[in-house]
Amino acid sequence: MPVWAERLGLAGLLPFFGLAGLAWLGPATTQGPALVALLAYGATILSFLGGIAWGFAIADTRNGADLGRNAPLFILGVLPQLLGWAGLLVGGRMGHLAVAAGLLAVLWIDRRLVAEGRAPGWYGALRFRLSVLAGLAMLAGAFHGGVLA
C-alpha cells in the first residue's frame, strides 16, 4: 500500500472521530453542531467515494473496455451522492444511519473492483479499514442521546 495513500486516508478519519468525540464528550452547547457537522462530513465523503467509482469506470473505458461493462459502475457511482444528500435532508439519527449504510455499500463496490482486477489490492485493504472506521463514527453519531440524534 502506498504510504501516502494510507496517511491521507487515515487523516480523513480525523474529522469523523473528532466530531463524534465532540458530540459525545464535548459541552452540551457543542454536541448538536458536532452531530450536524459529522453528518455533513460523512455526506461529502460519500460524494467523494462515488467520484472514485466514476474514475475507475472512466479509466477502464479509456483503456478500451466496453462502455456496457462500466455502465453499472457509472450508475452505482451516483448513488452515494444521492444517499448522502438524502441523509442531510432527513438529518438526525436516520441521516447518520443512511450515511453509515452508504459507507458500507461503497465498500462493497470497492471490494468488487478489487476482485475484478479493476482496482489494486491495496485499495481494497485501505477502503475496508477506512469504511469500517468511518461507519463506526457515523454510528456513534446516530446513537448519541442528544437532541439531534
Buried (B, 14 or more C-beta within 10 A) or exposed (E): BEEEEBEEBEEBBEBBBBBBBBBBEBEEEBBBBBBBBBBBBBBBBBBBBBEBBBEBBBEBBEEEEEEEEBEEBBEBBBBBBEBBBBBBEBBBBBBBBBBBBBBBBBBEBBBBBBEEEBBBEEBBEBBBBBBEBBBBBBBBBBEBEBEBB
